[in-house]
Amino acid sequence: MSPNVDELVDRLLADKPPAQTPAKEFLGEQFDRGLAWLHYPKDCGGLDLTPKDQARAQARLAAGGAPVSGHKNPIGYGMCAPTIVSHGTDEQKHRYLRPLFTSEEIWCQLFSEPGAGSDVAGLSTKAERDGEEWVLNGQKVWTTLAHISKFGLLIARTNPDVPKHRGMTAFLVDMKAPGVEVRPLYQITGEAEFNEVFFTEARMSDDLRIGPEGDGWRVAVTTLMNERVSIGGGVARRGGGPIAEAMKIWRERWKGDTSPHALILRDRLVNCYIRSEAFSMTNQRASQVRRAGTPGPEGSVGKLAFAEENQRVFDLCVDMMGNDGMLFPAGYPMIRPELVGMSNPDPRKMFLRVRANSIEGGTSEVMRNILAERVLGLPGDVRTDKELPWKDVPRS
Ligand SMILES: Cc1cc2nc3c(=O)[nH]c(=O)nc-3n(C[C@H](O)[C@H](O)[C@H](O)COP(=O)(O)OP(=O)(O)OC[C@H]3O[C@@H](n4cnc5c(N)ncnc54)[C@H](O)[C@@H]3O)c2cc1C
């Protein structure tokens, strides 16, 4: 008989009241009781239950004021953990999942390179075997939170003689190891959430490899599918999320105004509201589909809509703010934040931050390609290099 999820959650909240328990201790206990990810196996912070049970427990924990693991460690929680669960060895699961969940060890994702973003399978960072070790050379870019990360999930080229998708291998990289250098990259907001990461003769033992040699693409696909859901798969309560900010500004500045300008803004607001609701319902439907397990193309549809809606809503917010919309009271502090996209929720800051939504986690054009091919069944994108050995593909 399945355990009663509500009872398990209530017992945790009673034994470790969130208001009096340090977050790390609470999350550790949550993991040990299998309430971290209920749908994962028992040795992975789960109870072998269903994603529906997980959603139920999460809602109950949130209502009870429990700390949220993914808040501090979004890439570890949303992308690296499911990848380790799907492809890691028992030792890797045992070593990495618990401190990832408690956020004692922050994680980053080392996929994109200056010459390989949308076409991540074209990457050229090299890992060469040297006995029981691998030697890593190359550069990654746009690596979110690399500056505070203890580990990174990296895809490297291990065989240049086969077509690009077949010659890659995945690794768990110690970000503090000799030969790993992290440099900040500043964004339009003035903050540096992300970084460049350089590898120069960095050595990793073979037990940091995740999945078989040459199977890096399969590992990467697990990460990317989960990334899209992690970025765009959230379900806001009715009228919640960014649209709530727009409604607030409209009420404060325009409510009762019957000028043509106000009516045009009201039209845009209603349009945004309807779209936000439709987006939220689409994500609810997609989360039902995901109950079976691995996220599919519906994650890409959600990610596309997330980017477009966020940009549409924050455009409207700054328009409704008139001249105030042009001021950015926090200034450009040039900080390296420890949280992603949340260090200042001011709509003017968010207007700038959401520009990245249509790039990060796969661009909107690439999401449209996935939507066209895998949902609508249209002919595929032109891929001339698919069967060529990677070393023979022309690159700049
Ligand atoms: C805020 C932020 C955080 C990020 N964090 C990370 C991270 O933590 N780790 C990580 O590995 N990466 C990260 N990225 C990188 C991100 O995944 C890439 O920027 C993205 O995949 C696009 O790659 P690119 O920048 O190289 O653009 P390119 O791939 O060079 O694309 C340039 C343009 O060409 C278009 N294009 C490319 N291919 C096609 C196609 N086949 N069909 C139609 N149009 C196409 C694109 O849509 C885009 O408009 C982050 C990016 C941002 C903005």
The ligand as an SDF file (V2000), in Angstrom:
LIG
                    3D

 53 58  0  0  0  0  0  0  0  0999 V2000
   20.5600   34.4250  -19.0810 C   0  0  0  0  0  0  0  0  0  0  0  0
   21.1750   33.2440  -19.7620 C   0  0  0  0  0  0  0  0  0  0  0  0
   21.6190   32.1770  -18.9990 C   0  0  0  0  0  0  0  0  0  0  0  0
   22.2140   31.0640  -19.6040 C   0  0  0  0  0  0  0  0  0  0  0  0
   22.6920   30.0450  -18.8100 N   0  0  0  0  0  0  0  0  0  0  0  0
   23.3280   28.9920  -19.3840 C   0  0  0  0  0  0  0  0  0  0  0  0
   23.9160   27.9830  -18.5640 C   0  0  0  0  0  0  0  0  0  0  0  0
   23.8330   28.0200  -17.3310 O   0  0  0  0  0  0  0  0  0  0  0  0
   24.5910   26.9760  -19.1630 N   0  0  0  0  0  0  0  0  0  0  0  0
   24.6930   26.8800  -20.5170 C   0  0  0  0  0  0  0  0  0  0  0  0
   25.2850   25.9200  -21.0000 O   0  0  0  0  0  0  0  0  0  0  0  0
   24.1680   27.8510  -21.3330 N   0  0  0  0  0  0  0  0  0  0  0  0
   23.4850   28.8980  -20.7790 C   0  0  0  0  0  0  0  0  0  0  0  0
   22.9430   29.8870  -21.5880 N   0  0  0  0  0  0  0  0  0  0  0  0
   23.1780   29.8160  -23.0200 C   0  0  0  0  0  0  0  0  0  0  0  0
   21.9610   29.5230  -23.8620 C   0  0  0  0  0  0  0  0  0  0  0  0
   21.5750   28.1750  -23.7380 O   0  0  0  0  0  0  0  0  0  0  0  0
   22.3370   29.8860  -25.2980 C   0  0  0  0  0  0  0  0  0  0  0  0
   22.5450   31.2870  -25.3270 O   0  0  0  0  0  0  0  0  0  0  0  0
   21.2690   29.5150  -26.2820 C   0  0  0  0  0  0  0  0  0  0  0  0
   21.1680   28.1160  -26.4050 O   0  0  0  0  0  0  0  0  0  0  0  0
   21.5330   30.1250  -27.6720 C   0  0  0  0  0  0  0  0  0  0  0  0
   22.8090   29.8680  -28.1000 O   0  0  0  0  0  0  0  0  0  0  0  0
   23.7530   31.0470  -28.6480 P   0  0  0  0  0  0  0  0  0  0  0  0
   23.7190   32.1550  -27.6480 O   0  0  0  0  0  0  0  0  0  0  0  0
   25.0690   30.4510  -28.9920 O   0  0  0  0  0  0  0  0  0  0  0  0
   23.0330   31.5690  -29.9480 O   0  0  0  0  0  0  0  0  0  0  0  0
   23.1230   30.9250  -31.4000 P   0  0  0  0  0  0  0  0  0  0  0  0
   22.8660   29.4580  -31.3130 O   0  0  0  0  0  0  0  0  0  0  0  0
   24.3770   31.3610  -32.0630 O   0  0  0  0  0  0  0  0  0  0  0  0
   21.8810   31.5880  -32.0990 O   0  0  0  0  0  0  0  0  0  0  0  0
   21.9370   32.8900  -32.7100 C   0  0  0  0  0  0  0  0  0  0  0  0
   20.5910   33.1520  -33.3700 C   0  0  0  0  0  0  0  0  0  0  0  0
   20.3550   32.1770  -34.4150 O   0  0  0  0  0  0  0  0  0  0  0  0
   19.1090   31.5190  -34.2060 C   0  0  0  0  0  0  0  0  0  0  0  0
   19.2290   30.1040  -34.5970 N   0  0  0  0  0  0  0  0  0  0  0  0
   20.2260   29.2480  -34.3030 C   0  0  0  0  0  0  0  0  0  0  0  0
   19.9790   28.0260  -34.8120 N   0  0  0  0  0  0  0  0  0  0  0  0
   18.7690   28.0930  -35.4170 C   0  0  0  0  0  0  0  0  0  0  0  0
   17.9480   27.1610  -36.1340 C   0  0  0  0  0  0  0  0  0  0  0  0
   18.3410   25.8980  -36.3200 N   0  0  0  0  0  0  0  0  0  0  0  0
   16.7760   27.6050  -36.6360 N   0  0  0  0  0  0  0  0  0  0  0  0
   16.3620   28.8870  -36.4660 C   0  0  0  0  0  0  0  0  0  0  0  0
   17.1040   29.8270  -35.8170 N   0  0  0  0  0  0  0  0  0  0  0  0
   18.2780   29.4370  -35.2980 C   0  0  0  0  0  0  0  0  0  0  0  0
   18.8610   31.6270  -32.7100 C   0  0  0  0  0  0  0  0  0  0  0  0
   17.4940   31.5140  -32.4090 O   0  0  0  0  0  0  0  0  0  0  0  0
   19.4080   33.0200  -32.4040 C   0  0  0  0  0  0  0  0  0  0  0  0
   18.4670   34.0080  -32.7050 O   0  0  0  0  0  0  0  0  0  0  0  0
   22.3430   31.0100  -21.0150 C   0  0  0  0  0  0  0  0  0  0  0  0
   21.8800   32.0830  -21.7870 C   0  0  0  0  0  0  0  0  0  0  0  0
   21.3120   33.1820  -21.1770 C   0  0  0  0  0  0  0  0  0  0  0  0
   20.8370   34.3220  -22.0350 C   0  0  0  0  0  0  0  0  0  0  0  0
  1  2  1  0
  2  3  1  0
  2 52  2  0
  3  4  2  0
  4  5  1  0
  4 50  1  0
  5  6  2  0
  6  7  1  0
  6 13  1  0
  7  8  2  0
  7  9  1  0
  9 10  1  0
 10 11  2  0
 10 12  1  0
 12 13  2  0
 13 14  1  0
 14 15  1  0
 14 50  1  0
 15 16  1  0
 16 17  1  0
 16 18  1  0
 18 19  1  0
 18 20  1  0
 20 21  1  0
 20 22  1  0
 22 23  1  0
 23 24  1  0
 24 25  2  0
 24 26  1  0
 24 27  1  0
 27 28  1  0
 28 29  2  0
 28 30  1  0
 28 31  1  0
 31 32  1  0
 32 33  1  0
 33 34  1  0
 33 48  1  0
 34 35  1  0
 35 36  1  0
 35 46  1  0
 36 37  1  0
 36 45  1  0
 37 38  2  0
 38 39  1  0
 39 40  1  0
 39 45  2  0
 40 41  1  0
 40 42  2  0
 42 43  1  0
 43 44  2  0
 44 45  1  0
 46 47  1  0
 46 48  1  0
 48 49  1  0
 50 51  2  0
 51 52  1  0
 52 53  1  0
M  END
$$$$
